[in-house]
Amino acid sequence: MNFSQIFTSSIGKKIVMGVTGIFLVSFLMVHAGINACMFANDGGDLFNRAAHFMGSNWLIRTMEIILFAGLLAHIFQGLALTLDHKTHRPVKYAVNPGNETSKWYSRSMGLLGTLLLMFLIIHLYHFWTPSRLGGSFGVQPLAEKWVSSGEMVHDLYAEMQEEFSELWVVIVYVLAMGSLAYHLLHGFQSAFRTLGLSHKKYTPTIEKLGVAFSILVPALFAAMPVYIYLFHKN
């Protein structure tokens, strides 16, 4: 398989999806860990310090660029695979086997991915844009505050309090995390199979880890806006 076929052939697209999917899983782990700092109940000090480190460290910023490239590749190839599937099978089966051959969420990855893309746009607008572009292009800059480390940092915790004071925003985030959970239930295990990382000795463990990850990480993300709305909203 040459380089161009990686992005044009069906197998190549699946490989790109697998590689970028595993990379995004690692990002979710780091992101969840940083966001979980808000539960420290210290007025957002630990969370703001962690967010400042993520936003000011050159290595993290470089990885952020790679992340965006991987995310775009994951989205593009996901849409391409969905279109290929519909193109090669324009007529539906006369009898729908349903869950006998696959779970509904594995057959709905295109829909779940589209919902997550819509959520991602909202999320970036709420937090990444003012954090990274605040003061430029007419974007309102974030407020700043001193933290216990003696640094003046963006007050992302206050931004979360502001955004999650709206019930509709909380509902959108919780529903999006439900979509993420189902997306991961299929994608986590599928990525390992696509890359040939399957073995009768290790696959059952990978499957269990995939289920645990697909439940715990989205649940943690969903708990954050609920926690802010119920106990710490502005």
Backbone hydrogen bonds, N-H to C=O, Kabsch-Sander energy under -0.5 kcal/mol:
donor,donor_aa,acceptor,acceptor_aa,energy
6,I,2,N,-0.8
6,I,3,F,-1.0
7,F,3,F,-0.5
7,F,4,S,-1.1
8,T,4,S,-0.6
9,S,5,Q,-2.3
13,K,9,S,-2.4
14,K,10,S,-1.8
15,I,11,I,-2.1
16,V,12,G,-2.4
17,M,13,K,-2.3
18,G,14,K,-2.3
19,V,15,I,-2.8
20,T,16,V,-2.6
21,G,17,M,-1.9
22,I,18,G,-2.2
23,F,19,V,-2.0
24,L,20,T,-2.4
25,V,21,G,-1.9
26,S,22,I,-1.8
27,F,23,F,-1.7
28,L,24,L,-2.3
29,M,25,V,-1.7
30,V,26,S,-1.8
31,H,27,F,-3.1
32,A,28,L,-2.7
33,G,29,M,-1.9
34,I,30,V,-2.3
35,N,31,H,-2.6
36,A,32,A,-2.0
37,C,34,I,-1.5
38,M,35,N,-1.8
39,F,36,A,-1.7
40,A,37,C,-1.7
41,N,38,M,-1.1
45,D,42,D,-0.7
48,N,44,G,-2.8
49,R,45,D,-2.2
50,A,46,L,-2.3
51,A,47,F,-2.7
52,H,48,N,-2.2
53,F,49,R,-2.1
54,M,50,A,-2.1
55,G,51,A,-1.8
56,S,52,H,-1.4
57,N,53,F,-2.0
61,R,57,N,-2.5
62,T,58,W,-2.1
63,M,59,L,-2.3
64,E,60,I,-1.8
65,I,61,R,-1.5
66,I,62,T,-1.9
67,L,63,M,-2.7
68,F,64,E,-2.3
69,A,65,I,-2.1
70,G,66,I,-2.7
71,L,67,L,-3.0
72,L,68,F,-2.6
73,A,69,A,-2.3
74,H,70,G,-2.5
75,I,71,L,-2.6
76,F,72,L,-2.9
77,Q,73,A,-2.7
78,G,74,H,-1.9
79,L,75,I,-2.4
80,A,76,F,-2.3
81,L,77,Q,-2.6
82,T,78,G,-2.0
83,L,79,L,-2.4
84,D,80,A,-2.6
85,H,81,L,-2.3
86,K,82,T,-1.9
87,T,83,L,-2.5
88,H,84,D,-2.6
89,R,85,H,-1.0
92,K,90,P,-0.5
100,E,97,P,-1.7
101,T,98,G,-1.1
102,S,98,G,-1.1
106,S,103,K,-0.5
107,R,103,K,-1.1
112,L,108,S,-2.7
113,G,109,M,-2.6
114,T,110,G,-1.9
115,L,111,L,-2.3
116,L,112,L,-2.1
117,L,113,G,-2.0
118,M,114,T,-2.1
119,F,115,L,-2.1
120,L,116,L,-2.7
121,I,117,L,-2.0
122,I,118,M,-1.7
123,H,119,F,-2.9
124,L,120,L,-2.8
125,Y,121,I,-2.0
126,H,122,I,-2.1
127,F,123,H,-2.3
128,W,123,H,-0.7
129,T,124,L,-3.1
131,S,127,F,-1.6
132,R,128,W,-3.0
133,L,129,T,-2.7
134,G,130,P,-0.7
135,G,139,V,-3.1
136,S,133,L,-2.4
139,V,136,S,-2.5
142,L,130,P,-0.7
145,K,153,V,-2.2
147,V,151,E,-2.0
150,G,147,V,-2.3
153,V,145,K,-2.5
153,V,151,E,-0.6
155,D,143,A,-3.2
156,L,154,H,-1.6
159,E,155,D,-1.4
160,M,156,L,-2.2
161,Q,157,Y,-2.2
162,E,158,A,-2.1
163,E,159,E,-2.7
164,F,160,M,-2.8
165,S,162,E,-1.0
166,E,163,E,-1.2
167,L,165,S,-0.6
170,V,166,E,-1.7
171,I,167,L,-2.5
172,V,168,W,-2.3
173,Y,169,V,-2.3
174,V,170,V,-2.4
175,L,171,I,-2.5
176,A,172,V,-2.3
177,M,173,Y,-2.0
178,G,174,V,-1.5
179,S,175,L,-1.9
180,L,176,A,-2.3
181,A,177,M,-2.2
182,Y,178,G,-1.9
183,H,179,S,-2.4
184,L,180,L,-2.7
185,L,181,A,-2.0
186,H,182,Y,-1.2
187,G,183,H,-2.8
188,F,184,L,-2.5
190,S,186,H,-2.2
191,A,187,G,-2.3
192,F,188,F,-1.0
193,R,189,Q,-2.0
194,T,190,S,-2.8
195,L,191,A,-1.7
196,G,193,R,-1.5
197,L,192,F,-2.9
198,S,196,G,-0.7
202,Y,199,H,-0.5
203,T,199,H,-3.6
206,I,202,Y,-2.3
207,E,203,T,-2.7
208,K,204,P,-2.0
209,L,205,T,-2.6
210,G,206,I,-2.4
211,V,207,E,-2.2
212,A,208,K,-2.5
213,F,209,L,-2.9
214,S,210,G,-2.5
215,I,211,V,-1.1
216,L,212,A,-2.9
217,V,213,F,-1.7
219,A,215,I,-1.7
220,L,216,L,-2.2
221,F,217,V,-2.3
222,A,218,P,-2.7
223,A,219,A,-1.9
224,M,220,L,-1.1
226,V,222,A,-1.2
227,Y,223,A,-2.7
228,I,224,M,-2.4
229,Y,225,P,-2.7
230,L,226,V,-2.4
231,F,227,Y,-2.2
232,H,227,Y,-0.6
232,H,228,I,-1.8
233,K,228,I,-0.8
234,N,161,Q,-1.1
